[in-house]
Amino acid sequence: MKSVRFGNQPWIRAAAFYLRYQVFVEEQKIDPKLEFDALDTSDRCYFVSFVADQPVATIRYQAFEEDPTAIQPDRFCVAQKFRNQGIGSDLLRRYEEHARHAGFLRSILSAELSAQDFYLKAGYSSVGAPFEEDGILCVRMIKKLTKNN
């Protein structure tokens, strides 16, 4: 049974951190001091997808610092054995729907180059040249959040 939870309750944050540690720290070898940053406060909200009560995907929910009309999905990851099953696409759609209802007009994110095709299929466009973030090559991507998408 699949479910998606949103909030900042300790158990939701714990599930998000568990996934992020698995994917970003253990799998991608990102320094935990970089992965868990000043934005991981007790009031920060997260989306977490569960399959049979096991957390399998997460996104951190926050406004884009440079543009208050934009939302910035980040720390988005899917557990390795649950990839390519539509779970990430579903979670991103739910994130965007929530942001749209909250009044955000666009979504702006930093995508790892290896995930660029995923975001292109989800309606994002690449903007600018690749850059390094936490030791990984990324590209900025943007999507207008309209009622039709």
C-alpha positions as CSV (number, residue, x, y, z in Angstrom):
1,M,0.0,0.0,0.0
2,K,1.4,3.4,-1.1
3,S,0.9,6.7,0.8
4,V,2.4,10.2,0.8
5,R,2.7,12.2,4.0
6,F,3.5,15.9,4.2
7,G,4.6,17.9,7.3
8,N,7.2,18.6,9.9
9,Q,6.3,16.1,12.6
10,P,9.4,14.3,14.0
11,W,8.5,11.0,12.4
12,I,8.2,12.5,8.9
13,R,11.5,14.4,9.3
14,A,13.2,11.2,10.5
15,A,11.9,9.3,7.5
16,A,13.2,12.0,5.2
17,F,16.6,12.1,6.9
18,Y,16.8,8.3,6.8
19,L,16.3,8.3,3.0
20,R,18.7,11.2,2.4
21,Y,21.4,9.5,4.4
22,Q,21.0,6.3,2.4
23,V,20.9,8.0,-1.0
24,F,23.1,11.1,-0.7
25,V,25.6,10.1,2.0
26,E,26.0,6.3,1.5
27,E,25.3,6.0,-2.2
28,Q,26.6,9.3,-3.6
29,K,29.3,9.8,-0.9
30,I,28.2,13.4,-0.1
31,D,29.6,14.6,3.2
32,P,26.8,14.5,5.8
33,K,27.8,18.0,7.0
34,L,26.9,19.2,3.5
35,E,23.8,17.1,3.1
36,F,22.2,18.1,6.4
37,D,22.3,21.9,6.4
38,A,20.9,25.0,8.1
39,L,17.6,24.5,6.2
40,D,16.9,21.3,8.1
41,T,15.1,23.1,10.9
42,S,12.3,21.6,13.1
43,D,9.7,23.8,11.2
44,R,10.8,22.7,7.7
45,C,8.3,20.5,6.0
46,Y,8.9,17.4,3.9
47,F,7.0,15.1,1.6
48,V,7.7,11.4,2.1
49,S,6.3,8.5,0.0
50,F,5.8,5.2,1.8
51,V,5.3,1.7,0.5
52,A,4.0,-0.7,3.1
53,D,5.0,1.8,5.9
54,Q,8.6,1.9,4.5
55,P,9.9,5.4,3.4
56,V,10.9,5.2,-0.2
57,A,11.1,8.8,-1.5
58,T,11.3,12.3,-0.1
59,I,11.4,16.0,-1.1
60,R,12.2,19.0,1.2
61,Y,9.6,21.8,0.8
62,Q,10.8,25.4,0.7
63,A,10.3,28.7,-1.0
64,F,13.0,29.7,-3.4
65,E,15.2,32.2,-1.5
66,E,15.8,34.4,-4.6
67,D,12.1,34.6,-5.6
68,P,9.2,34.4,-3.2
69,T,6.8,33.4,-6.0
70,A,8.8,30.3,-6.6
71,I,9.2,27.0,-4.8
72,Q,12.4,25.0,-4.6
73,P,12.1,21.3,-4.4
74,D,15.4,20.0,-3.1
75,R,16.9,17.0,-1.3
76,F,14.7,14.9,-3.6
77,C,15.6,11.3,-3.6
78,V,14.1,7.8,-4.2
79,A,15.5,4.7,-2.5
80,Q,17.5,2.7,-5.0
81,K,15.3,-0.4,-5.2
82,F,12.2,1.8,-5.7
83,R,13.5,3.8,-8.7
84,N,11.9,3.6,-12.2
85,Q,8.5,2.6,-10.7
86,G,6.8,6.1,-11.0
87,I,7.2,6.8,-7.3
88,G,9.5,9.8,-7.9
89,S,7.3,11.2,-10.6
90,D,4.2,10.9,-8.5
91,L,5.9,12.6,-5.5
92,L,7.1,15.5,-7.7
93,R,3.6,16.0,-9.1
94,R,2.1,16.0,-5.5
95,Y,4.8,18.5,-4.5
96,E,4.0,20.8,-7.4
97,E,0.2,20.5,-6.8
98,H,0.7,21.5,-3.2
99,A,2.9,24.4,-4.2
100,R,0.4,25.6,-6.9
101,H,-2.4,25.6,-4.3
102,A,-0.2,27.6,-1.9
103,G,0.1,30.3,-4.6
104,F,3.6,29.5,-6.0
105,L,4.0,30.4,-9.7
106,R,7.0,28.3,-10.7
107,S,9.3,25.6,-9.4
108,I,13.1,26.2,-9.6
109,L,15.6,23.5,-8.7
110,S,19.2,22.3,-9.0
111,A,19.2,19.0,-10.8
112,E,22.0,16.5,-10.9
113,L,23.0,16.1,-14.5
114,S,22.2,12.4,-14.2
115,A,18.6,13.4,-13.3
116,Q,18.1,16.1,-16.0
117,D,16.1,13.8,-18.3
118,F,13.7,12.9,-15.4
119,Y,13.0,16.6,-14.9
120,L,12.7,17.3,-18.7
121,K,10.0,14.6,-18.9
122,A,8.3,16.3,-15.9
123,G,8.1,19.6,-17.9
124,Y,11.1,21.4,-16.6
125,S,13.5,23.4,-18.8
126,S,17.3,23.7,-18.3
127,V,18.5,27.2,-17.6
128,G,22.2,28.2,-17.8
129,A,25.4,26.2,-17.7
130,P,26.2,23.2,-15.4
131,F,27.7,24.0,-12.0
132,E,29.0,22.0,-9.1
133,E,27.0,21.6,-5.9
134,D,28.2,19.5,-3.0
135,G,30.8,17.9,-5.4
136,I,28.2,16.9,-8.1
137,L,27.6,18.5,-11.5
138,C,24.1,20.1,-11.6
139,V,22.0,22.3,-13.8
140,R,19.3,24.8,-12.8
141,M,15.9,23.9,-14.1
142,I,12.5,25.7,-14.0
143,K,8.9,24.9,-14.6
144,K,5.8,27.2,-14.6
145,L,3.2,25.9,-12.2
146,T,-0.1,26.3,-14.0
147,K,-3.4,24.6,-13.6
148,N,-2.8,22.6,-16.8
149,N,0.4,20.8,-15.6
